[in-house]
Amino acid sequence: MYSVIVVPPSCGSAEGQLRIAAGERLTFGRAQAGEGLTIAHEGVPRVAGEIAAHHNFWLLSNLSEHQTYVVENPEGAGEHIKIGPGRLDAPVPFEFSRVVLPAAGDLLAFDVWAPRHTFRSVARQGLSGALTAPAFTLDRTKRYFSVLTALCEPRLRGEPHAPLPAVEQLVERLRPTWPKVTRSAVYWNIDYLAVKLRLRPGPDTAEPGQRANGKKESLVSLALRFDLVREDDLTVLAATADEAVR
């Protein structure tokens, strides 16, 4: 089972993503071959770095001689870490990451997702031994959770057969708490939720011609059936006083 997904630059579909399982490594650079990530730019070293999947997070090795890489958290209000040249196996704690490479005056970037991030209560009731793996893990502070809540909202408000909101309606519903939301951002989060909640098999397991139809309906059905989103969660759609005046 994969634990890290690498999204190459300008990748517009799941078929172009690279998935690696815990213990596997993927190199990137200008002269990659085989299953590595090729970044065709003369300012990128031939072997620029390596990504290693480690359970539910990942490690980044900077194999360049002079360039510092930056790993941004796109949802972290500027949160980032810097990986100096020669640094090996630096742990990256973000669920969503954007790796930025300086290259001959340009800044090149690709994304790395770690959808197996897990969350649990600190209380263990005094029990020893291995933890029970959660069936679904969602971070209620992330934008994908707001998108899922907005999708579920009509049915959470007592209309079990209400039609699901269109993407345009989702954009308007999310705008008070997410002023820069766009249609493409909503589509991106829906696709990510489908991956995170394992609604769609990876390209290595998908049968030829198989497509993920009814993605929104499947997400809402799963979320409501297993109480991944509850009525109390509708508060994530309510703008605070500060957000309302932006």
N, C-alpha and C positions, 0 to 999 in steps of 0.2 A: 504494500500500500504506500503510495507516495506521501510525502509530508511537506514538500516544498514545490512551488510552481514558479517557474521563471518565465516571464512574459517579455519576449524580445521587443526591441524598438519597432514601432509601427505594426505590431501584431494585432490584427483585428478579429481573430477568431480563436476558439479553443484548440483547433487543430494545430495552430502554430506554437502553442505553449509547450514548454519543456518541463516534465515532471520527474522528480527524483525522490527516491525513498530514503528512509533513515539509513545512514551508513554509506550512501552513494555520493559521488562527487561529480561536478560538472565544471569544466573549464570554459573560460571565455577570452576572446582576443581577436586580433586581426586575421590570424591564420589558422582558425580552428577547422577541424575536419571531423567527420563522423557525427557523434551526438553532442558535440560541444556547441557553444553559442558563438557565432561569428559576428563580429562588429566591424564591418568593412569601412575603415577610416584609417588614413595613413598616420594619424596621430595616436592610434591605439597600439600598444605593444602586441607582438605576435601572440604571445601568451600573457595576457594581462592579469588574469586572476582566476580564482577557483572558488566555487560555492560548494559547501558540504552540508547535506541535510543531517540534522541530529535530532531525532524524535520530533518535537513540535517547534523547534526553532532551527536556525541555520548559522553557519560559520562562513566568514569571508576571508580569503587570503588575497593580499595585494602583491602580485608577482612583478609589478613594475619596478624600475630602478629609481625613478625620481618623482612619480606623481602620487599625490595623496588622493584617495577616493573618499567621497562623501556618501553616506547612506542616510537618506531623509525618511522621516515618517510623514507621508502626505496628509495625515489627519492629526498631526501632532503640533500644530501651531508653531512651526519652525524647529521642532525637535529633530536632532540629527546627531550622528556620530561620524568621526573622521578615522579613516584607516590609513595609516602611513605606509610608505613604500617598504616592502619586505615583511610587513606584519602577516603572520600566519594564523589562521583559525580564530579570527576575532569574532566573538559571539554577537549576533544581531538580535535585539529583543523585540523588534516591531513585528506586528502581524502583517502590516502592509509596509513595504519598503521600496524606495526608489534609489537605485545605485547610480550615482552621477560620476562620470569619468571626464576629466579635462583632456582635451585632445586637440592640439595645434590651434588653439584659439576658440574651439567649439566646446560645448558641454553636451556630452552624449549621456543618455539615460536608458535604463531598462528597469522593469519592476520585478520584485520577488514577493510572492505571497507565502505566508505560513499559516494555512487555514486550520491546522491542527492545534492551535493555541487552546489551552484548557483553563478553566476557572472553577474554583470550588471554595467552599466555606473553609475557614481556618480551623473550625471545630471538627475534631475527629472522634470525639466521644471516647477517648482513651484507648481506641483500638489500634493494635499494631499490625504490621504487615503491609502488603501492597495496596495502593488505592484502587477503588473501583473506577474503571474508565467511564466517563460520562458518555451518554448516547449522543448528545448534541451540545456543543459549546458555543454560546453567543455572548459577545461583550455588549452590554446595553449602552455603553458610551460611544459605540461606533456608529458611523452613518448608515452602514448596512442595516443596523437594527432599526433605525428610524424609517428606512425605506420599507422594511418588512412590516413594521407597525402600521405605517400608512396604507400598505396593501391590505392589511387585515382589518383596518378601522371600521369599514361599513358593517362587517359581520360581528365585530366585537361590540358594536352599538346596538345589537339586538336584531339585525336583519340577516338571518342565517343564509339566505339565498340571494343576497344583494349582489349585483354585478361588481366585478372588481374595478377599481379606478384605472382609467387610462394613464399612460405615462405623463401626458400633459397635466392631468389632474393631480398626479403625484407631485409633479414639480411645483404646482401652486400650493399644494398642502404643506410641502416641506419648506417652502421659501421663508416663512417667518423665523425658523430656527436655523436655516441654511441659506443665507441670502444669495450665494453664488451657485446654487444648484442649477443643473442643466439637464436636458433630456439624456444626453450621452452619459452623464454621471449616474442618473437613475438606472439606465440600461446596464451600466457597468456593475452597479451594486446588485442588481437582480442576477446578473450572470455569476457574480462572485458568490452570492447566497446559494445558488444552485450547486456550485462546486463545494462550498463549505458544508452544506447539508447533504451532500452526496446524492443529489438528485440526478446527476449526469455522470455516466462513466467516463473515465479518461480515454483518450484516443487509442491507447493500447488495448483497451478492453471493449471498446464500442464495436458493434457489428456494422458491417458496411451499410451505408445508407440510413443508419439509425439516427434520429434527430430528437432533440429534446423539445417536444411540443407541449403547449399548455404549461409553460414554466411558471408563470405567475400563479395559476390555479393550483399547481402542485405545491408551490411554496406555502400558499395560504392554507391549503388542506393539511399539510404536515404541521405547520406552526400551530394551528388551532387544535388539531387532534392531540398533540402532545404538550399543549400549554406552553409552547416556547414563547408565545406572546399572550399576555393577559390584558384584561380591561385596565388594570392599574398602570400598564405600560404606556397607555395613551398620553401620559404626562410628557413623554419625550417629544411629542408634537406641539406642546404648548410653549410658546416663546416666553422667556423671562422679560421683565421690564426693560432690561438693557438691550436684549435682542430685538424687542419690538420697536425701538426707536432708531435702529440702524438704518 
